[in-house]
Amino acid sequence: MVPADRSQSSLGGSRKAQVERRTSETEVDVSIDLDGRGQARVETGIGFFDHVLELFAKHGQFDITVTARGDLATGPHHTVEDVGICLGRALSEAVGSGAGIRRYGSFLLPMDEALTLLSLDLSGRPFLAYDVGISVTEIGGFDADLTEEFFQAIVNNARMTLHIKLLAGSNSHHIVESVFKGFGRALDEATGLDGRTSDIPSTKGVL
């Protein structure tokens, strides 16, 4: 199989994008509508990963589809990372030039005993600060360490600055869910349109 990446953003002001990635390890298709209703159709073969992607879509009010077929016999790493690559590229395509967006977004997300802070900047400069300690290695077949790998792939391909910090929490399931929910909320704020201007939100004139 010849590795390939293809992406297509919609025209006419619609903030949608589709990305597909084919490698010798995975086949991934992702679409996103930034102005959706929180509807998700996700099939990656990793149950808990599907669940948290659905949480991201619901709490960010994004419509997403994610289908992935990967070499799960060797573990979920390739699938999780490649979904992050595709979702990051789709986000970048859907945001486009960034004209009229708020650019910044932050959210403090409580889930029972867990409390996480997510703060991001759609700056065009990829940077991830990830300060989340998780006590268990696996959650429903999902390697908890892959949470950081997923967001690193998002950051690199969406070209955003993202800070994720765990402020409190002991239940690993709650912690990871709060991270994905908070990311959806913060990204919804950052990609939201500022009705006061249609300019690119930077004194440089470009993100």
NUPAVEX-278791 format. One record per residue (C-alpha): chain; x, y, z. Coordinates in steps of 0.05 Angstrom, whole numbers, plus 5000, padded with zeros to 4 digits. Example, Ala and Ser with C-alpha at 12.3 -4.5 7.8 and 13.67 -1.06 7.14 Angstrom:
<nodes>
A_5246_4910_5156
A_5273_4979_5143
</nodes>
This chain:
<nodes>
A_5000_5000_5000
A_5026_5069_4982
A_5021_5119_5039
A_4977_5178_5022
A_4945_5239_5054
A_4890_5279_5023
A_4848_5335_5050
A_4791_5377_5023
A_4760_5438_5054
A_4691_5462_5034
A_4681_5527_4997
A_4631_5583_5003
A_4645_5600_5075
A_4625_5533_5103
A_4672_5513_5159
A_4678_5440_5143
A_4735_5395_5123
A_4750_5323_5105
A_4817_5288_5112
A_4838_5217_5096
A_4904_5182_5110
A_4928_5116_5083
A_4991_5083_5109
A_5017_5012_5115
A_4991_5014_5188
A_4924_5051_5185
A_4867_5076_5142
A_4835_5137_5172
A_4778_5182_5148
A_4757_5244_5187
A_4708_5300_5174
A_4689_5359_5218
A_4638_5415_5216
A_4656_5470_5264
A_4585_5496_5263
A_4550_5431_5279
A_4505_5406_5334
A_4551_5358_5370
A_4534_5297_5328
A_4588_5243_5322
A_4597_5178_5285
A_4661_5146_5308
A_4688_5077_5293
A_4761_5064_5310
A_4758_4994_5340
A_4779_5023_5408
A_4717_5030_5450
A_4740_5081_5502
A_4773_5123_5448
A_4708_5125_5409
A_4673_5147_5472
A_4719_5206_5487
A_4718_5230_5415
A_4642_5231_5420
A_4648_5272_5484
A_4694_5321_5448
A_4643_5330_5393
A_4583_5336_5439
A_4614_5388_5485
A_4646_5427_5429
A_4583_5426_5386
A_4623_5398_5328
A_4595_5347_5279
A_4649_5295_5266
A_4657_5229_5231
A_4717_5185_5246
A_4729_5117_5216
A_4795_5082_5227
A_4822_5013_5211
A_4889_5000_5242
A_4938_4946_5263
A_4906_4938_5332
A_4940_4871_5340
A_5004_4910_5355
A_4967_4958_5400
A_4926_5021_5391
A_4984_5070_5384
A_4984_5078_5308
A_4909_5085_5304
A_4904_5137_5360
A_4962_5178_5332
A_4937_5177_5261
A_4867_5198_5282
A_4900_5256_5318
A_4939_5274_5255
A_4876_5273_5212
A_4833_5311_5262
A_4887_5363_5270
A_4892_5373_5195
A_4816_5376_5189
A_4813_5430_5243
A_4866_5470_5206
A_4828_5464_5140
A_4761_5482_5171
A_4789_5543_5208
A_4823_5567_5144
A_4854_5636_5150
A_4822_5646_5218
A_4787_5709_5196
A_4733_5729_5246
A_4748_5675_5298
A_4761_5689_5372
A_4827_5650_5367
A_4835_5638_5442
A_4795_5590_5485
A_4799_5565_5556
A_4756_5520_5599
A_4759_5493_5670
A_4724_5425_5668
A_4701_5390_5731
A_4680_5317_5729
A_4666_5290_5798
A_4733_5292_5835
A_4772_5309_5771
A_4786_5381_5751
A_4825_5398_5688
A_4845_5464_5656
A_4848_5469_5580
A_4874_5532_5547
A_4890_5541_5473
A_4911_5590_5420
A_4899_5578_5346
A_4965_5614_5334
A_4996_5575_5277
A_5051_5555_5325
A_5048_5483_5350
A_5063_5474_5423
A_5036_5425_5475
A_5043_5432_5550
A_5014_5368_5580
A_5013_5361_5656
A_4966_5304_5670
A_4984_5247_5716
A_4945_5182_5708
A_4953_5125_5756
A_4931_5067_5711
A_4959_5046_5644
A_4895_5022_5610
A_4823_5046_5608
A_4775_5000_5571
A_4829_4976_5523
A_4856_5047_5513
A_4928_5060_5534
A_4922_5122_5579
A_4991_5146_5558
A_4964_5154_5487
A_4923_5214_5510
A_4985_5257_5506
A_5006_5226_5439
A_4937_5242_5411
A_4940_5315_5432
A_5012_5322_5407
A_4987_5299_5339
A_4929_5348_5342
A_4975_5405_5361
A_5027_5390_5307
A_4976_5386_5251
A_4926_5440_5273
A_4985_5485_5290
A_4957_5507_5356
A_4985_5522_5425
A_4951_5478_5477
A_4960_5474_5552
A_4927_5416_5590
A_4936_5414_5665
A_4904_5368_5716
A_4887_5407_5778
A_4854_5351_5818
A_4832_5280_5807
A_4845_5207_5824
A_4799_5167_5778
A_4835_5157_5711
A_4770_5148_5673
A_4743_5214_5699
A_4809_5250_5685
A_4813_5229_5612
A_4740_5245_5600
A_4748_5313_5631
A_4807_5327_5585
A_4768_5311_5522
A_4706_5349_5545
A_4747_5409_5564
A_4784_5408_5498
A_4717_5409_5461
A_4693_5469_5502
A_4757_5508_5495
A_4762_5495_5420
A_4689_5515_5411
A_4706_5582_5443
A_4769_5592_5401
A_4736_5574_5334
A_4673_5614_5350
A_4661_5674_5306
A_4669_5743_5337
A_4609_5783_5311
A_4647_5849_5320
A_4699_5836_5266
A_4716_5794_5205
A_4790_5808_5210
A_4844_5757_5224
A_4856_5762_5299
A_4930_5781_5296
A_4967_5847_5288
A_5011_5810_5238
A_4951_5800_5193
A_4961_5725_5190
A_4958_5667_5240
</nodes>
